[in-house]
Amino acid sequence: EFEEVDVDRCEVTFSEVLEIVGKRGRLRELAELGYVLVVHGGSLITSREATLNVCEDPRVDVVPPSAGGVSRAKLILGEQVPVADFLRELLSYLDSESGAVATYFGVVKGSVAGRRVEKLVYEHHERLTGEALNRIAGEVASKAKLRVVLIYHSVGEFEPGDVVLAVGVVGSGRKEVLEALREIVERVKHETAIWKKEFRDDGVYWVIGDGTRVPVK
C-alpha cells in the first residue's frame, strides 16, 4: 500500500516520518509507539536522530517489524534511561508465544575500589554507535529466535545512581532468554564505539570493556 504525502521542505526528521504515518494508514498504532521500520535511499534508517532528504529521494518506506520478532535499539542523549518507558515498550510486545522476559539495567556506581565516583561521561561515535546497537539487537534476536530484543543506551554526563543502559529480551523459554541477555550486555560493552570516562576522588580514568581502568593523563 503506497500513499503520497506532500511536505514543504527537503529535510524531514525520523520523528516527523513517524508523526505523519501516525495520522493515517494501517500502521498508525505501531507508528504512534515507534515500532515501525523506516527505509530511505535503499537503507534501513537506524538512528532516531536521522534526517531524510526527500528532495534527493522522495520515496520513504515505512513497514512493520518482520514476523520473526522485534529488535530495536535507542540511543538517548544527555538523559538517563526512562525505565518506565522502556518497560512499557518491552511488555507491549508480549504475545501468546512469549514465555520468558529478562531485563538488565546498568547503573552508575558510586564507589569503585574504595574510591568515590563523582561522575561518568559516556562519549560515542555519532554514526557507528547507533548502527552497532541495532546490529547487536538484530543478530542476537535472529540467532536465538527471540520474540524481542530491546536496548536503550544513554550517552553524556551522569551521576552515581543514574540508569544508563537497559536491555530487555523476550522469548519462549528462560534458557535462551538469559543466555541472550548476557551476550547482548557483553557485546554492548565491547562493540558499540562508546567510551566511558570515570571521574573519581583520586583522578580520572578511561574504563575499558572488561572493567580495566586506565588513568587519563
HELIX and SHEET records of a PDB file:
HELIX    1   1 PHE A   14  GLY A   22  1                                   9    
HELIX    2   2 ARG A   28  LEU A   33  1                                   6    
HELIX    3   3 VAL A   83  SER A   92  1                                  10    
HELIX    4   4 LEU A  128  ALA A  144  1                                  17    
HELIX    5   5 ARG A  174  GLU A  191  1                                  18    
SHEET    1   A 2 GLU A  11  THR A  13  0                                        
SHEET    2   A 2 THR A  51  ASN A  53 -1                                        
SHEET    1   B 3 SER A  43  LEU A  44  0                                        
SHEET    2   B 3 LEU A  37  HIS A  40 -1                                        
SHEET    3   B 3 VAL A  60  VAL A  63 -1                                        
SHEET    1   C 4 VAL A  70  LEU A  77  0                                        
SHEET    2   C 4 VAL A 148  PHE A 158  1                                        
SHEET    3   C 4 ARG A 115  HIS A 124 -1                                        
SHEET    4   C 4 SER A 111  VAL A 112 -1                                        
SHEET    1   D 4 VAL A  70  LEU A  77  0                                        
SHEET    2   D 4 VAL A 148  PHE A 158  1                                        
SHEET    3   D 4 VAL A 163  GLY A 171 -1                                        
SHEET    4   D 4 ALA A 100  VAL A 107 -1                                        
SHEET    1   E 6 VAL A  70  LEU A  77  0                                        
SHEET    2   E 6 VAL A 148  PHE A 158  1                                        
SHEET    3   E 6 ARG A 115  HIS A 124 -1                                        
SHEET    4   E 6 ILE A 194  ARG A 200 -1                                        
SHEET    5   E 6 GLY A 203  VAL A 207 -1                                        
SHEET    6   E 6 ARG A 213  PRO A 215 -1                                        
END                                                                             
